[in-house]
Amino acid sequence: MNKAVLPLVAVAVFGFVVASGCVAPEVEAIAELKKDPAASDFLAGHSQAQLSISAWSMQESQQRLPELMQKCGPSIFPNDYYYVSYREGDALLEAWVYQKTKDVACVYRNDYQCIADSDCAS
């Protein structure tokens, strides 16, 4: 295959994957998180923040429930979450996104002690 054609094939395959809806669930979770006002504000002010994402099972979130409640308030409950963090220096944004629906369950920022979840206004 001609080397000049290879990039075009790669772009076509990527376009097909995106158009068909075959996008990694983690990517969808991050996209939904970026729509959250507290998260988008954080990212606007911390353009060099490093992203980390991991899947938490219901069992893991149950084990970490005291930490979750401290950061998210009493309305948070064990579930299957994506745990997403952005860190730049000492500034940290942590978020928990439902794996099944990709809805944002909670956003916690240490740069101004913001807690936002489904029960409070951002």
Beta strands, then each sheet from edge to edge (+ up, - down):
strand 1: 50-56
strand 2: 81-88
strand 3: 91-98
strand 4: 104-109
strand 5: 114-117
sheet 1: 1+ 2- 3+ 4- 5+
end
